[in-house]
Amino acid sequence: MALIQCKNVSLAYDGTVVAEQLDFSVRRGEYLCIVGENGSGKSTLMNILGCLDRPTTGDYFLDGQELGRASGDERAKVRNRKIGFVFQSYNLIPSLTADENIRLPLAYRGLSADECEKRVSSALDRVGLANLAKRFPREMSGGQQQRIAIARAVAADPPLILADEPTGNLDSGIRDEIMEIFHELNKNGRTVVLITHDEQVASTAHRVITINNGKLIC
């Protein structure tokens, strides 16, 4: 059963087409890598899948809900409940500690303080950084920051993890550790869509598709 369906999705900015006739699906529980060179349209596709951008034409379904024509508020609710994001630059809030960065999106969901605490603790344990709960991002290495970003993404228990070049700023040893976390999440039932230009990272996925000039080459 498909968790994601793109049906002839296109996106244009100021008349310039940046994604054209994207037509593919992602099965629930699949681990998919999307590869392409810089400027190929990978991040544009991520923005569509993550409900950050709305397609100019076509239909985008996530978990059976059509979101291509949904309002900004509707898409924000879906992002908060169904999608966990992991970015190349980590996107942690510098003024918050590790546990506070993880707790913030949970609080936006209206969870109780006790429930937030349980989820934060569980997420930190999952990435092996419970001992860094009270550290600020500046006090952590790049690999540690990325682990915290992954913990933040999974704490709300979303069905979909979207990762945009999550190992791009990391050396090969740390890269392998981060990828092992993604594979473990996938083994435990999460659908993972990972965008990368690293062929070694992509080689471990269930399926790989290529994007070039805003078009998919499957």
C-alpha positions as CSV (number, residue, x, y, z in Angstrom):
1,M,0.0,0.0,0.0
2,A,1.4,3.4,-1.0
3,L,2.1,6.0,1.7
4,I,3.1,8.6,-1.0
5,Q,1.6,9.1,-4.4
6,C,2.7,11.8,-6.9
7,K,0.5,11.9,-9.9
8,N,1.8,14.1,-12.7
9,V,3.1,16.7,-10.2
10,S,4.8,19.8,-11.6
11,L,6.0,22.9,-9.8
12,A,6.9,26.3,-11.3
13,Y,8.3,29.4,-9.7
14,D,7.6,32.7,-11.6
15,G,7.0,30.8,-14.8
16,T,10.1,28.6,-14.5
17,V,9.4,24.9,-14.2
18,V,11.5,23.3,-11.5
19,A,9.7,20.0,-11.2
20,E,7.9,18.4,-14.2
21,Q,5.4,15.6,-14.5
22,L,6.6,13.7,-11.4
23,D,4.7,10.4,-11.3
24,F,5.7,7.8,-8.7
25,S,4.7,6.2,-5.4
26,V,6.4,5.1,-2.2
27,R,5.2,2.0,-0.4
28,R,4.5,2.1,3.3
29,G,7.6,0.8,5.0
30,E,9.9,1.3,2.0
31,Y,13.4,2.8,2.1
32,L,13.8,5.0,-1.0
33,C,16.8,7.1,-2.0
34,I,16.4,9.9,-4.5
35,V,19.7,10.9,-6.2
36,G,20.8,13.7,-8.4
37,E,23.5,16.3,-9.0
38,N,23.4,19.7,-7.4
39,G,20.6,21.7,-8.9
40,S,18.8,18.6,-10.3
41,G,15.6,19.3,-8.3
42,K,16.2,17.0,-5.3
43,S,15.3,19.7,-2.7
44,T,12.4,20.9,-4.8
45,L,11.0,17.3,-4.7
46,M,11.7,17.2,-0.9
47,N,9.7,20.4,-0.4
48,I,6.7,18.9,-2.3
49,L,6.8,15.6,-0.4
50,G,7.2,17.5,2.9
51,C,4.2,19.8,2.2
52,L,6.4,22.8,2.2
53,D,5.6,23.7,-1.4
54,R,2.3,23.1,-3.1
55,P,2.4,21.7,-6.7
56,T,1.4,24.0,-9.5
57,T,-0.4,21.1,-11.2
58,G,-1.0,17.4,-10.4
59,D,-2.0,15.5,-7.3
60,Y,0.0,14.7,-4.2
61,F,-1.3,12.1,-1.8
62,L,0.2,11.4,1.6
63,D,-1.3,8.6,3.7
64,G,-4.4,8.7,1.4
65,Q,-5.0,12.5,1.8
66,E,-4.7,14.7,-1.2
67,L,-2.5,17.7,-0.3
68,G,-1.8,19.3,-3.6
69,R,-4.6,21.7,-3.1
70,A,-4.7,21.8,0.7
71,S,-4.5,25.1,2.5
72,G,-1.3,26.2,4.3
73,D,-2.9,25.4,7.7
74,E,-3.9,21.9,6.6
75,R,-0.4,21.2,5.3
76,A,1.1,22.5,8.5
77,K,-1.0,20.0,10.5
78,V,0.1,17.1,8.3
79,R,3.8,18.1,8.6
80,N,3.5,18.2,12.4
81,R,1.8,14.8,12.7
82,K,3.0,12.7,9.8
83,I,6.4,13.8,8.7
84,G,9.8,13.9,10.5
85,F,12.4,16.1,8.8
86,V,16.2,15.7,8.9
87,F,18.3,18.2,7.1
88,Q,22.0,18.5,6.1
89,S,22.5,21.5,8.3
90,Y,20.7,19.9,11.3
91,N,18.4,23.0,11.8
92,L,18.6,22.8,15.5
93,I,17.7,26.0,17.5
94,P,21.0,27.3,18.9
95,S,19.5,28.7,22.1
96,L,17.8,25.4,23.1
97,T,19.4,22.4,24.6
98,A,19.2,19.0,22.9
99,D,16.1,17.9,24.9
100,E,14.4,21.2,24.3
101,N,15.0,21.0,20.6
102,I,13.3,17.6,20.6
103,R,10.5,18.7,22.9
104,L,9.4,21.8,20.9
105,P,7.5,20.1,18.1
106,L,5.8,17.8,20.6
107,A,4.6,20.8,22.5
108,Y,3.1,22.2,19.3
109,R,1.1,19.0,19.0
110,G,-0.5,19.8,22.4
111,L,1.0,16.8,24.2
112,S,1.1,16.8,28.0
113,A,4.4,17.6,29.8
114,D,4.6,14.0,31.0
115,E,4.1,12.6,27.5
116,C,6.6,15.0,26.0
117,E,9.2,13.9,28.6
118,K,8.6,10.2,27.8
119,R,9.0,10.8,24.1
120,V,12.1,13.0,24.5
121,S,13.7,10.4,26.7
122,S,12.9,7.6,24.3
123,A,14.1,9.5,21.3
124,L,17.4,10.3,23.0
125,D,17.9,6.7,24.0
126,R,17.2,5.6,20.4
127,V,20.1,7.7,19.0
128,G,22.4,6.9,22.0
129,L,22.7,10.5,23.3
130,A,20.8,10.5,26.6
131,N,23.9,11.9,28.2
132,L,23.8,15.0,26.0
133,A,20.3,16.0,26.8
134,K,21.3,19.3,28.4
135,R,23.9,20.4,25.9
136,F,23.5,23.1,23.4
137,P,24.2,22.5,19.7
138,R,27.4,24.5,19.9
139,E,28.7,22.0,22.5
140,M,28.2,19.0,20.2
141,S,30.0,17.6,17.1
142,G,28.3,17.5,13.7
143,G,27.5,13.9,14.1
144,Q,26.0,14.4,17.5
145,Q,23.9,17.3,16.2
146,Q,22.6,15.1,13.4
147,R,21.6,12.4,15.9
148,I,19.7,15.0,17.9
149,A,18.0,16.1,14.7
150,I,17.0,12.5,14.0
151,A,15.7,12.2,17.5
152,R,13.6,15.3,17.0
153,A,12.2,13.9,13.8
154,V,11.1,10.5,15.3
155,A,9.9,11.7,18.7
156,A,6.4,12.4,17.4
157,D,6.2,8.9,15.9
158,P,5.5,10.0,12.3
159,P,5.0,7.4,9.6
160,L,7.3,9.2,7.2
161,I,10.9,10.4,7.6
162,L,12.2,12.8,5.0
163,A,16.0,13.3,5.0
164,D,17.7,15.8,2.8
165,E,21.4,15.1,2.4
166,P,21.6,14.1,6.1
167,T,25.3,13.0,5.8
168,G,26.5,15.8,3.5
169,N,28.4,17.6,6.3
170,L,29.8,14.4,8.0
171,D,32.9,12.3,7.4
172,S,32.6,8.7,6.3
173,G,32.8,7.1,9.7
174,I,30.1,9.3,11.2
175,R,28.1,8.9,7.9
176,D,27.9,5.2,8.4
177,E,26.7,5.6,12.0
178,I,24.0,8.0,10.9
179,M,22.9,5.7,8.1
180,E,22.7,2.7,10.5
181,I,20.2,4.8,12.5
182,F,18.0,5.3,9.5
183,H,18.1,1.6,8.6
184,E,17.1,0.7,12.1
185,L,14.2,3.1,12.0
186,N,13.1,1.6,8.7
187,K,13.3,-1.9,10.1
188,N,11.0,-0.8,12.9
189,G,8.4,0.2,10.4
190,R,9.1,3.8,9.4
191,T,9.0,4.8,5.7
192,V,12.2,6.6,4.9
193,V,12.8,8.9,1.8
194,L,16.4,10.1,1.7
195,I,17.8,12.5,-0.8
196,T,21.5,12.3,-1.5
197,H,24.2,12.7,-4.1
198,D,26.3,10.1,-2.4
199,E,26.1,6.8,-4.4
200,Q,27.4,4.8,-1.4
201,V,24.6,6.1,0.8
202,A,22.0,5.4,-1.9
203,S,23.3,1.8,-2.5
204,T,21.8,0.5,0.7
205,A,18.2,1.6,0.0
206,H,15.4,-0.7,-1.1
207,R,15.0,1.4,-4.3
208,V,16.8,4.3,-6.0
209,I,15.3,6.8,-8.4
210,T,17.2,9.6,-10.1
211,I,16.1,13.2,-10.7
212,N,17.6,15.4,-13.4
213,N,16.5,18.8,-14.5
214,G,13.3,18.4,-12.4
215,K,12.4,15.1,-14.1
216,L,12.5,11.6,-12.6
217,I,14.6,9.0,-14.4
218,C,13.5,5.7,-12.7
